[in-house]
Every structure is written in C-alpha cells, then in structure tokens.
Amino acid sequence: MANAKQVYAELRQPLQRAGTLLAGLLILMVVSGLFNNQMNKSRQAAEQSFNGLVQDYRRALQSEQILLTETSRFAHLQAQGIVGPEPRLRWVQDIREVAQRVGLVAINYELEPRTPATLAIATGSYQLFVSLMRLKLELRHEGDLLRFINLLVERQGGLFELSACALSRMRDDEPTSLHASNIKVDCELRWYSLDSADSMPTGDAQ
C-alpha cells in the first residue's frame, strides 16, 4: 500500500500536467474547428460576393453595349429625318433632284402639314406623324415612275410609302413620243416621322 501511495505521489504532477495539456489540446482543437468553420463561411460569402460583382460587371458591359448600339441607331434615324422635326425642305429637294435625274417632263407637288398618324404602333413617349405629299408627274413612259420611286428610296432621305397612284394617257390620238409627255400620273406619298408626343404639327402646304 505504501508503495502504491508513493508511486501515485510520484505520478501525480506528471498526470496533472498531462491532463492540463490534453485539456489545452482539446480546447485548441475546438477553437480551431470553430475558426475553420468561420473561415469557410467567410470564404463562401466572399466567393458569392465576388461572383455577384462579376455578374454585375458583365451586365453593365452588356447594358453599355446596348446603349451604344441604340444610341447609334437613334442618331442614324435622326440623321435620316425619321426622328425629330420633319425635314420638309430635304424631301422637296430630293423630289426635285430625283425628277431631274430621271428626266421627267414635268412635276408639281403639294406637301400638307403633318398630322398624328392613326397606326396602332407603340411609340412610348414619341408620336408617329404623317405628312401627305401630292405629286403630279408627266412621264414619257411607265418605267420613269418606277425609276423615280427607286431612286427616291435609295436617297434614304426619310421614311415614306406610296399610298396611291393613278396613271392616264395624254396622247390618245397621237403616236407616243419619247421627247414629250405621254402619261400623266397623280400620286400620294406619305412621309412618316417620330417626334415628342407634345409636338404640334408644323409647316404649311407647299
């Protein structure tokens, strides 16, 4: 018994130190586990935040590209006179120059003030307007009319449609002459333009 007490007395301090060390190791392991868990959560949160920033950046680049593209298109439509105040003088000049190029014998025109169009088209804060142009032409033959319209389209001076056209012969009792008027034409062109919804129709008939 005395030997057992002696052995216990000799081992008491080493055992206490070992217990204290094990307790410290256990605490360190628990703390380390908690720290690693927190670090993982922080890392995942950082990754999610980074991915979100990347997505935002990509969307910003896409939006910028869309904006640049749409701005370019809008500027092109403005340059054509399709958006904004109607370029009435350009239309008249185009009509005259194309008629001269085709070699029409005679041309008369009347351009009415623009009015809001009744087409069912969603244009947002803009209003679609239409301006009616009445044309009276004298042709040598029917091909002059087709060439006149095609050249007017190629000039891209505005957006228009040929809404009506009537042809009648001028020389029923005389042979056709390539140097004189043979066909009379009455046409209607409708020029379209987009402008702010509160814009008042402008311009007088010409």
Backbone as CSV, one residue per row, in Angstrom:
resi,resn,N_x,N_y,N_z,CA_x,CA_y,CA_z,C_x,C_y,C_z
1,MET,0.844,-1.208,0.000,0.000,0.000,0.000,0.863,1.235,0.000
2,ALA,1.946,1.172,0.821,2.856,2.311,0.891,3.507,2.547,-0.450
3,ASN,3.841,1.445,-1.127,4.452,1.592,-2.459,3.487,2.249,-3.435
4,ALA,2.198,1.875,-3.365,1.185,2.453,-4.268,1.049,3.934,-4.018
5,LYS,1.031,4.352,-2.768,0.905,5.772,-2.446,2.132,6.522,-2.938
6,GLN,3.274,5.867,-2.813,4.496,6.522,-3.266,4.503,6.714,-4.781
7,VAL,4.078,5.654,-5.458,4.004,5.747,-6.940,3.025,6.825,-7.365
8,TYR,1.831,6.860,-6.711,0.812,7.875,-7.036,1.342,9.272,-6.786
9,ALA,2.082,9.414,-5.698,2.640,10.735,-5.374,3.647,11.155,-6.433
10,GLU,4.426,10.161,-6.906,5.419,10.479,-7.929,4.764,10.814,-9.279
11,LEU,3.630,10.152,-9.567,2.986,10.348,-10.881,1.943,11.463,-10.871
12,ARG,1.641,11.979,-9.698,0.531,12.949,-9.600,0.806,14.189,-10.456
13,GLN,1.928,14.778,-10.282,2.223,16.010,-11.030,2.323,15.752,-12.544
14,PRO,3.039,14.677,-12.966,3.073,14.421,-14.416,1.665,14.194,-14.988
15,LEU,0.816,13.474,-14.237,-0.545,13.233,-14.724,-1.325,14.531,-14.803
16,GLN,-1.167,15.393,-13.801,-1.866,16.680,-13.831,-1.411,17.508,-15.045
17,ARG,-0.077,17.499,-15.260,0.426,18.252,-16.402,-0.094,17.676,-17.712
18,ALA,-0.144,16.333,-17.784,-0.650,15.688,-18.993,-2.124,16.016,-19.196
19,GLY,-2.913,16.013,-18.054,-4.334,16.354,-18.163,-4.527,17.781,-18.619
20,THR,-3.694,18.666,-18.037,-3.784,20.079,-18.440,-3.446,20.239,-19.918
21,LEU,-2.438,19.515,-20.379,-2.037,19.582,-21.793,-3.139,19.051,-22.696
22,LEU,-3.728,17.896,-22.305,-4.823,17.329,-23.115,-6.000,18.285,-23.182
23,ALA,-6.321,18.905,-22.005,-7.429,19.862,-21.988,-7.134,21.029,-22.914
24,GLY,-5.859,21.481,-22.885,-5.466,22.585,-23.772,-5.573,22.195,-25.227
25,LEU,-5.138,20.945,-25.525,-5.237,20.461,-26.902,-6.691,20.378,-27.368
26,LEU,-7.551,19.874,-26.454,-8.967,19.778,-26.805,-9.563,21.157,-27.086
27,ILE,-9.208,22.113,-26.216,-9.711,23.486,-26.406,-9.199,24.055,-27.729
28,LEU,-7.923,23.793,-28.018,-7.326,24.283,-29.261,-8.013,23.669,-30.478
29,MET,-8.311,22.361,-30.373,-8.981,21.693,-31.485,-10.376,22.258,-31.716
30,VAL,-11.086,22.495,-30.592,-12.441,23.058,-30.716,-12.390,24.454,-31.317
31,VAL,-11.453,25.260,-30.772,-11.321,26.628,-31.279,-10.913,26.622,-32.750
32,SER,-9.975,25.708,-33.086,-9.514,25.599,-34.469,-10.649,25.186,-35.389
33,GLY,-11.479,24.245,-34.911,-12.625,23.829,-35.711,-13.600,24.967,-35.939
34,LEU,-13.861,25.683,-34.843,-14.771,26.835,-34.979,-14.184,27.885,-35.920
35,PHE,-12.862,28.096,-35.804,-12.200,29.082,-36.655,-12.254,28.667,-38.135
36,ASN,-11.983,27.368,-38.378,-12.041,26.879,-39.758,-13.456,26.991,-40.326
37,ASN,-14.440,26.661,-39.491,-15.832,26.767,-39.931,-16.183,28.213,-40.285
38,GLN,-15.727,29.124,-39.428,-15.990,30.543,-39.678,-15.262,31.010,-40.932
39,MET,-14.031,30.525,-41.110,-13.267,30.894,-42.295,-13.938,30.367,-43.561
40,ASN,-14.465,29.143,-43.505,-15.175,28.584,-44.661,-16.399,29.420,-45.007
41,LYS,-17.133,29.795,-43.963,-18.311,30.624,-44.197,-17.913,31.980,-44.794
42,SER,-16.824,32.539,-44.248,-16.355,33.826,-44.756,-15.889,33.687,-46.211
43,ARG,-15.195,32.577,-46.501,-14.722,32.347,-47.862,-15.894,32.193,-48.829
44,GLN,-16.915,31.403,-48.419,-18.085,31.231,-49.273,-18.810,32.551,-49.511
45,ALA,-18.922,33.349,-48.447,-19.570,34.658,-48.589,-18.771,35.551,-49.535
46,ALA,-17.424,35.489,-49.409,-16.575,36.300,-50.288,-16.700,35.843,-51.734
47,GLU,-16.759,34.515,-51.948,-16.918,33.989,-53.298,-18.262,34.421,-53.899
48,GLN,-19.321,34.334,-53.106,-20.629,34.752,-53.593,-20.633,36.241,-53.931
49,SER,-19.994,37.038,-53.053,-19.922,38.474,-53.301,-19.131,38.755,-54.572
50,PHE,-18.026,38.038,-54.762,-17.205,38.219,-55.954,-17.982,37.826,-57.211
51,ASN,-18.661,36.674,-57.146,-19.467,36.235,-58.294,-20.558,37.252,-58.621
52,GLY,-21.157,37.811,-57.573,-22.175,38.839,-57.797,-21.596,40.066,-58.474
53,LEU,-20.389,40.464,-58.058,-19.733,41.610,-58.686,-19.399,41.326,-60.143
54,VAL,-18.952,40.098,-60.419,-18.643,39.715,-61.801,-19.903,39.784,-62.668
55,GLN,-21.011,39.245,-62.135,-22.271,39.288,-62.885,-22.718,40.722,-63.112
56,ASP,-22.599,41.573,-62.087,-22.971,42.983,-62.234,-22.107,43.660,-63.292
57,TYR,-20.823,43.321,-63.292,-19.909,43.919,-64.261,-20.272,43.489,-65.679
58,ARG,-20.590,42.209,-65.835,-20.972,41.721,-67.161,-22.258,42.384,-67.639
59,ARG,-23.235,42.504,-66.723,-24.485,43.166,-67.096,-24.237,44.631,-67.453
60,ALA,-23.315,45.269,-66.718,-23.005,46.670,-67.013,-22.383,46.802,-68.399
61,LEU,-21.478,45.871,-68.739,-20.864,45.899,-70.067,-21.902,45.682,-71.151
62,GLN,-22.816,44.707,-70.905,-23.872,44.446,-71.881,-24.787,45.657,-72.029
63,SER,-25.137,46.271,-70.904,-26.013,47.443,-70.957,-25.329,48.587,-71.691
64,GLU,-24.016,48.737,-71.447,-23.273,49.795,-72.128,-23.247,49.548,-73.636
65,GLN,-23.047,48.277,-74.031,-23.018,47.952,-75.449,-24.379,48.189,-76.088
66,ILE,-25.438,47.785,-75.372,-26.785,48.009,-75.879,-27.057,49.500,-76.021
67,LEU,-26.615,50.258,-75.004,-26.825,51.708,-75.038,-26.090,52.334,-76.221
68,LEU,-24.824,51.899,-76.431,-24.059,52.442,-77.548,-24.709,52.093,-78.879
69,THR,-25.201,50.840,-78.989,-25.838,50.411,-80.232,-27.115,51.195,-80.488
70,GLU,-27.953,51.300,-79.440,-29.223,52.003,-79.605,-28.996,53.499,-79.844
71,THR,-27.973,54.064,-79.187,-27.664,55.475,-79.414,-27.241,55.702,-80.853
72,SER,-26.442,54.773,-81.387,-26.007,54.877,-82.779,-27.199,54.784,-83.724
73,ARG,-28.112,53.850,-83.440,-29.301,53.709,-84.283,-30.172,54.954,-84.204
74,PHE,-30.313,55.480,-83.000,-31.141,56.667,-82.810,-30.552,57.850,-83.587
75,ALA,-29.208,58.002,-83.505,-28.554,59.090,-84.232,-28.726,58.920,-85.738
76,HIS,-28.676,57.667,-86.202,-28.867,57.396,-87.632,-30.284,57.769,-88.069
77,LEU,-31.275,57.435,-87.247,-32.657,57.790,-87.574,-32.855,59.306,-87.557
78,GLN,-32.176,59.981,-86.624,-32.252,61.435,-86.599,-31.635,62.029,-87.862
79,ALA,-30.491,61.466,-88.282,-29.822,61.968,-89.483,-30.690,61.772,-90.723
80,GLN,-31.510,60.715,-90.738,-32.402,60.460,-91.860,-33.660,61.325,-91.805
81,GLY,-33.868,62.005,-90.692,-35.073,62.815,-90.562,-36.282,62.020,-90.143
82,ILE,-36.074,60.782,-89.681,-37.197,59.948,-89.251,-37.583,60.281,-87.816
83,VAL,-36.603,60.671,-86.997,-36.851,61.049,-85.610,-36.575,62.539,-85.453
84,GLY,-37.514,63.246,-84.842,-37.353,64.679,-84.618,-38.192,65.487,-85.598
85,PRO,-37.925,66.777,-85.695,-38.676,67.625,-86.627,-38.547,67.099,-88.057
86,GLU,-39.632,67.128,-88.793,-39.613,66.590,-90.153,-38.772,67.478,-91.073
87,PRO,-37.917,66.876,-91.905,-37.072,67.643,-92.831,-37.813,67.944,-94.128
88,ARG,-38.778,68.810,-94.103,-39.627,69.084,-95.271,-38.814,69.598,-96.456
89,LEU,-37.841,70.467,-96.177,-37.043,71.018,-97.266,-36.239,69.919,-97.960
90,ARG,-35.703,68.970,-97.177,-34.947,67.865,-97.769,-35.850,67.024,-98.657
91,TRP,-37.066,66.744,-98.205,-37.990,65.957,-99.023,-38.219,66.631,-100.373
92,VAL,-38.471,67.934,-100.336,-38.745,68.666,-101.577,-37.511,68.656,-102.482
93,GLN,-36.330,68.859,-101.900,-35.107,68.840,-102.696,-34.880,67.467,-103.311
94,ASP,-35.129,66.405,-102.528,-34.973,65.049,-103.059,-35.930,64.813,-104.224
95,ILE,-37.167,65.271,-104.099,-38.156,65.101,-105.169,-37.676,65.798,-106.443
96,ARG,-37.206,67.008,-106.298,-36.754,67.776,-107.465,-35.532,67.138,-108.117
97,GLU,-34.546,66.773,-107.284,-33.312,66.222,-107.839,-33.539,64.867,-108.499
98,VAL,-34.380,64.025,-107.890,-34.665,62.718,-108.487,-35.440,62.896,-109.787
99,ALA,-36.390,63.815,-109.814,-37.154,64.075,-111.038,-36.237,64.535,-112.163
100,GLN,-35.267,65.390,-111.822,-34.316,65.864,-112.827,-33.416,64.728,-113.310
101,ARG,-32.995,63.878,-112.381,-32.129,62.760,-112.757,-32.849,61.776,-113.671
102,VAL,-34.112,61.518,-113.388,-34.894,60.593,-114.216,-35.226,61.236,-115.562
103,GLY,-35.304,62.561,-115.559,-35.658,63.259,-116.787,-37.149,63.389,-116.987
104,LEU,-37.888,63.582,-115.884,-39.326,63.751,-116.003,-39.627,65.045,-116.754
105,VAL,-40.688,64.969,-117.554,-41.049,66.128,-118.360,-41.564,67.255,-117.487
106,ALA,-42.375,66.951,-116.481,-42.933,67.966,-115.591,-43.250,67.333,-114.244
107,ILE,-43.169,68.153,-113.185,-43.503,67.681,-111.845,-44.074,68.832,-111.029
108,ASN,-45.160,68.561,-110.329,-45.756,69.505,-109.384,-46.026,68.743,-108.094
109,TYR,-45.897,69.430,-106.987,-46.087,68.769,-105.700,-46.769,69.715,-104.728
110,GLU,-47.404,69.113,-103.737,-48.028,69.855,-102.642,-47.828,69.054,-101.367
111,LEU,-47.184,69.643,-100.390,-46.887,68.962,-99.132,-47.726,69.566,-98.023
112,GLU,-48.600,68.754,-97.452,-49.505,69.233,-96.414,-48.817,69.189,-95.037
113,PRO,-49.337,69.957,-94.063,-48.787,69.882,-92.697,-48.926,68.470,-92.135
114,ARG,-48.016,68.110,-91.275,-48.063,66.764,-90.715,-49.163,66.664,-89.667
115,THR,-49.681,65.467,-89.540,-50.742,65.189,-88.575,-50.407,63.889,-87.849
116,PRO,-50.938,63.683,-86.643,-50.680,62.419,-85.944,-51.189,61.227,-86.746
117,ALA,-50.367,60.216,-86.880,-50.764,59.010,-87.611,-51.684,58.157,-86.749
118,THR,-52.565,57.426,-87.400,-53.540,56.605,-86.675,-53.123,55.135,-86.616
119,LEU,-51.887,54.838,-87.000,-51.428,53.451,-86.972,-51.295,52.963,-85.535
120,ALA,-51.671,51.718,-85.299,-51.608,51.138,-83.943,-50.190,50.636,-83.671
121,ILE,-49.288,51.564,-83.405,-47.892,51.234,-83.135,-47.503,51.865,-81.805
122,ALA,-46.925,51.060,-80.903,-46.496,51.575,-79.607,-45.193,52.347,-79.794
123,THR,-45.208,53.647,-79.513,-44.029,54.501,-79.700,-43.606,55.188,-78.417
124,GLY,-44.113,54.740,-77.267,-43.694,55.296,-75.989,-44.033,56.763,-75.870
125,SER,-43.022,57.558,-75.499,-43.246,58.990,-75.312,-43.213,59.755,-76.632
126,TYR,-43.023,59.032,-77.736,-42.994,59.674,-79.046,-44.331,59.469,-79.768
127,GLN,-44.605,60.388,-80.686,-45.810,60.324,-81.502,-45.391,60.102,-82.958
128,LEU,-46.092,59.203,-83.620,-45.843,58.973,-85.039,-46.682,59.952,-85.845
129,PHE,-46.003,60.742,-86.698,-46.681,61.729,-87.531,-46.618,61.306,-88.994
130,VAL,-47.545,61.821,-89.776,-47.560,61.562,-91.212,-47.795,62.878,-91.949
131,SER,-47.081,63.058,-93.049,-47.231,64.250,-93.896,-47.577,63.779,-95.299
132,LEU,-48.684,64.250,-95.822,-49.161,63.833,-97.145,-48.568,64.735,-98.217
133,MET,-47.949,64.113,-99.211,-47.416,64.846,-100.361,-48.162,64.385,-101.606
134,ARG,-48.758,65.327,-102.312,-49.453,65.023,-103.565,-48.526,65.362,-104.725
135,LEU,-48.357,64.424,-105.621,-47.465,64.598,-106.761,-48.241,64.514,-108.064
136,LYS,-47.925,65.418,-108.986,-48.456,65.361,-110.349,-47.255,65.308,-111.282
137,LEU,-47.123,64.208,-111.976,-45.966,63.976,-112.835,-46.407,63.791,-114.272
138,GLU,-45.517,64.153,-115.182,-45.710,63.865,-116.601,-44.533,63.020,-117.059
139,LEU,-44.836,61.822,-117.568,-43.802,60.852,-117.913,-43.767,60.596,-119.416
140,ARG,-42.626,60.100,-119.856,-42.533,59.631,-121.240,-43.078,58.208,-121.363
141,HIS,-42.847,57.397,-120.288,-43.359,56.022,-120.262,-43.429,55.566,-118.811
142,GLU,-44.065,54.403,-118.589,-44.307,53.924,-117.230,-43.010,53.652,-116.461
143,GLY,-41.961,53.279,-117.145,-40.703,52.971,-116.478,-40.123,54.158,-115.727
144,ASP,-40.459,55.383,-116.179,-39.958,56.570,-115.477,-40.472,56.621,-114.041
145,LEU,-41.707,56.186,-113.830,-42.277,56.219,-112.484,-41.547,55.244,-111.558
146,LEU,-41.291,54.032,-112.046,-40.578,53.049,-111.227,-39.168,53.529,-110.892
147,ARG,-38.494,54.113,-111.859,-37.147,54.624,-111.607,-37.191,55.795,-110.628
148,PHE,-38.187,56.631,-110.734,-38.338,57.766,-109.833,-38.483,57.288,-108.381
149,ILE,-39.346,56.308,-108.146,-39.577,55.797,-106.789,-38.332,55.094,-106.263
150,ASN,-37.675,54.278,-107.079,-36.482,53.552,-106.631,-35.355,54.502,-106.243
151,LEU,-35.141,55.533,-107.039,-34.087,56.494,-106.718,-34.424,57.285,-105.455
152,LEU,-35.703,57.570,-105.245,-36.117,58.286,-104.042,-35.867,57.425,-102.802
153,VAL,-36.087,56.119,-102.905,-35.807,55.199,-101.795,-34.307,55.137,-101.525
154,GLU,-33.495,55.082,-102.582,-32.045,54.970,-102.420,-31.436,56.185,-101.725
155,ARG,-32.056,57.332,-101.824,-31.510,58.535,-101.198,-31.633,58.500,-99.675
156,GLN,-32.547,57.664,-99.159,-32.725,57.498,-97.703,-32.922,58.849,-97.020
157,GLY,-33.715,59.689,-97.641,-33.989,61.000,-97.066,-35.149,61.022,-96.104
158,GLY,-35.744,59.868,-95.845,-36.876,59.792,-94.936,-37.638,58.498,-95.157
159,LEU,-38.624,58.293,-94.313,-39.454,57.088,-94.386,-40.781,57.446,-95.036
160,PHE,-41.086,56.817,-96.158,-42.327,57.139,-96.858,-42.939,55.879,-97.462
161,GLU,-44.197,55.998,-97.832,-44.879,54.932,-98.564,-45.653,55.560,-99.717
162,LEU,-45.722,54.839,-100.806,-46.532,55.257,-101.945,-47.940,54.722,-101.712
163,SER,-48.829,55.596,-101.234,-50.154,55.135,-100.807,-51.174,55.071,-101.932
164,ALA,-50.976,55.839,-103.000,-51.923,55.830,-104.125,-51.230,56.384,-105.354
165,CYS,-51.620,55.868,-106.503,-51.044,56.345,-107.756,-52.005,56.014,-108.900
166,ALA,-52.311,57.011,-109.736,-53.205,56.822,-110.882,-52.505,57.316,-112.136
167,LEU,-52.504,56.499,-113.190,-51.858,56.834,-114.452,-52.910,57.002,-115.538
168,SER,-52.739,57.955,-116.434,-53.647,58.146,-117.569,-52.857,58.638,-118.771
169,ARG,-53.252,58.200,-119.951,-52.563,58.600,-121.173,-52.919,60.037,-121.534
170,MET,-51.958,60.730,-122.110,-52.175,62.116,-122.501,-52.332,62.268,-124.012
171,ARG,-51.955,61.261,-124.790,-51.974,61.349,-126.245,-52.720,60.153,-126.827
172,ASP,-54.020,60.181,-126.691,-54.817,59.050,-127.196,-54.809,58.984,-128.723
173,ASP,-54.779,60.143,-129.362,-54.893,60.168,-130.825,-53.573,60.430,-131.513
174,GLU,-52.500,60.475,-130.748,-51.202,60.749,-131.336,-50.224,59.625,-130.992
175,PRO,-49.243,59.396,-131.827,-48.240,58.360,-131.518,-47.387,58.766,-130.314
176,THR,-46.910,57.766,-129.644,-46.073,58.021,-128.476,-44.744,58.636,-128.898
177,SER,-44.336,59.677,-128.149,-43.064,60.341,-128.421,-42.187,60.241,-127.188
178,LEU,-40.935,59.853,-127.364,-40.006,59.746,-126.246,-39.433,61.100,-125.842
179,HIS,-39.842,62.164,-126.517,-39.357,63.502,-126.194,-40.478,64.398,-125.677
180,ALA,-41.626,63.817,-125.380,-42.756,64.617,-124.919,-43.518,63.843,-123.855
181,SER,-44.473,64.525,-123.208,-45.283,63.885,-122.169,-46.281,62.931,-122.803
182,ASN,-46.289,61.712,-122.312,-47.215,60.706,-122.816,-48.164,60.186,-121.721
183,ILE,-47.718,60.253,-120.471,-48.508,59.708,-119.363,-48.569,60.742,-118.241
184,LYS,-49.755,60.938,-117.731,-49.944,61.810,-116.572,-50.148,60.939,-115.343
185,VAL,-49.500,61.305,-114.242,-49.550,60.496,-113.026,-49.941,61.383,-111.847
186,ASP,-50.892,60.908,-111.048,-51.269,61.551,-109.786,-50.963,60.561,-108.665
187,CYS,-50.020,60.928,-107.805,-49.587,60.022,-106.733,-49.709,60.700,-105.373
188,GLU,-49.765,59.866,-104.339,-49.737,60.351,-102.962,-48.621,59.618,-102.218
189,LEU,-47.717,60.410,-101.655,-46.670,59.863,-100.791,-46.985,60.252,-99.354
190,ARG,-46.794,59.331,-98.446,-46.991,59.604,-97.028,-45.633,59.508,-96.338
191,TRP,-45.158,60.663,-95.869,-43.876,60.720,-95.163,-44.135,60.576,-93.663
192,TYR,-43.371,59.687,-93.016,-43.562,59.417,-91.588,-42.381,59.967,-90.786
193,SER,-42.688,60.425,-89.578,-41.647,60.915,-88.671,-42.092,60.699,-87.232
194,LEU,-41.090,60.511,-86.348,-41.332,60.343,-84.915,-40.853,61.600,-84.198
195,ASP,-41.707,62.139,-83.346,-41.323,63.316,-82.576,-41.973,63.201,-81.206
196,SER,-41.575,64.069,-80.291,-42.155,64.023,-78.956,-43.670,64.158,-79.045
197,ALA,-44.361,63.493,-78.129,-45.820,63.421,-78.206,-46.484,64.784,-78.092
198,ASP,-45.816,65.742,-77.447,-46.427,67.059,-77.281,-46.058,68.021,-78.403
199,SER,-45.387,67.515,-79.445,-45.035,68.379,-80.566,-46.276,68.688,-81.394
200,MET,-46.406,69.936,-81.784,-47.525,70.330,-82.637,-47.147,70.144,-84.078
201,PRO,-48.079,69.697,-84.921,-47.785,69.619,-86.344,-47.318,70.969,-86.862
202,THR,-46.259,70.958,-87.677,-45.698,72.205,-88.169,-45.656,72.221,-89.678
203,GLY,-45.512,73.424,-90.238,-45.331,73.559,-91.678,-46.641,73.760,-92.394
204,ASP,-46.601,74.531,-93.445,-47.762,74.754,-94.301,-47.616,73.950,-95.562
205,ALA,-48.725,73.814,-96.267,-48.681,73.097,-97.544,-47.773,73.854,-98.504
206,GLN,-46.985,73.112,-99.261,-46.051,73.738,-100.214,-46.387,73.282,-101.625
